[in-house]
Amino acid sequence: MTVTYVLDGTRIGTLEDFWAEAGRSIGCGGYFGRNLDAFADCLRGGFGTPEDGDYVIEWQDHETSRRHLGHPETARQLELMLARCHPTHRERVAARLAEARAGRGPTVFDWLADIVEEELPGGLRLR
């Protein structure tokens, strides 16, 4: 039987809000590291999600989340990354930050949707 985890897009205004909503809804014990790599690990199963991958994520009101997790939030997240990344990555992160500030490139919403699709192909339902 396929399990459906529901994300309430009206609760997601920032990436930090997404972590809280994902922990509440998807499982992962309510906490899974609050970073993109840990989120991918959670989706692979065994951290609150079914080991066999028999589940889907339904992202309700995803357009609200898409707006909130757009380029301004992406720039904010990249600023945080730039402040703590390894010096060898600063140039690349700074270039991504410049793109986000210009309203170009993938957004935080895109990052999250891509991770779900990569770890759970066909398992993301946008409503």
N, C-alpha and C positions, 0 to 999 in steps of 0.2 A: 504494500500500500504506500503510495507516494505521500510524503509529508509536505505540507505547504507552510512556509514561514512568511509572515506578512510584515512588511515594513510600512509604517505610517509616514508617508512623505511630508505630512503637515508638521511632524515633529522634528524635521531635519532642516536646520538653517545653516549649520556649519559641519565641518568634518567631525568635530568633537561630538556634535549631536548625532551624527550617523553612527559613531561608535556606540553611543548609549542605546540607540534604537536597535542596532544590530545585536548587541548583547542581550537586550530585553527580548527580542523576537526570535532570533536565530538560535540562540542558546549559547554555546561556547562557555557555559558557566557564567554568563553575564559579562565576562571579561576575556579578551583574547589578545591583549598586547597593544591594542589601539594604534596599529600601524598597518600599512598596506600588506606587508609580508605576513604578518600574523593573521590578518583577515583571510588571505589566500590559504594559509595553513588550516584555519578553522573550516573553510569550505571543503577541504579535501576529506573531511570526515574524522570522527573520533574526538572532537573537541566540543561535543554537544550536538553535532550533526550526525546523521546516519552513516555508518561505515561504508555501506554499499552505494552511497550517493543517490539513493532514491528519494530525492526531495527537490522542491523548487522554491524559489524566492519570488514572492509577489510584491512588487513595489507599488503600493497604492499612492495616488496623488504624486506620481513621479515627476510631473511637470513642475510642481511646486519645488521639489527637491532640486530638479535640474536648474531652475532659476537661482536658487540659493547657493547651489554648489557650482556656480558659473565662474567666469574669469576673475571677479573680485575675490572670491573665496580661494580660488586657485592661487592667485598672487599672494594672498595672506599665508597660505600653507607653504608656498615656495620660499617666502621670506623667512619663515620658521626653519625650513630645511637649510637654507643658505647659512643661517646663523650657526648651525650645528654640524654641517656636513664636513667631511674630510676635505682638506685643502685641494686634493687632486680632482674633486668633483665640483668645486665652486664655479668654475667657468661654465660648465654645462648647466648647473642649476641657475646661475645668473642669466643665461641665455633663455632658459625656459620661463624665468620670471619676467624678463623683458617681453616675451611673447604674450604671456598672460595679461600683463599690464596693458598691452596693445589690443587686448580682446581677441587674441588668436591662440590657436593650439588647443590641445585637449584640456578639459576641465576636470575638477575633482569628481564630478558626476561621471564623466567618461572613464576616469581611472577606476572607479568602483564598479561600474557596469562591465568594463573590460575584464576585471579580475573575476567577477562572477561568471561571465561567459567562458573565460579560459579554464576555470576550475570546475565549472558545472555547465558544460555546453547545452544550450537550449533550456537551461534552468532558471532563466530570468524572465518574469512576466511583468511588463510595465503596464500599469493600469492608470 
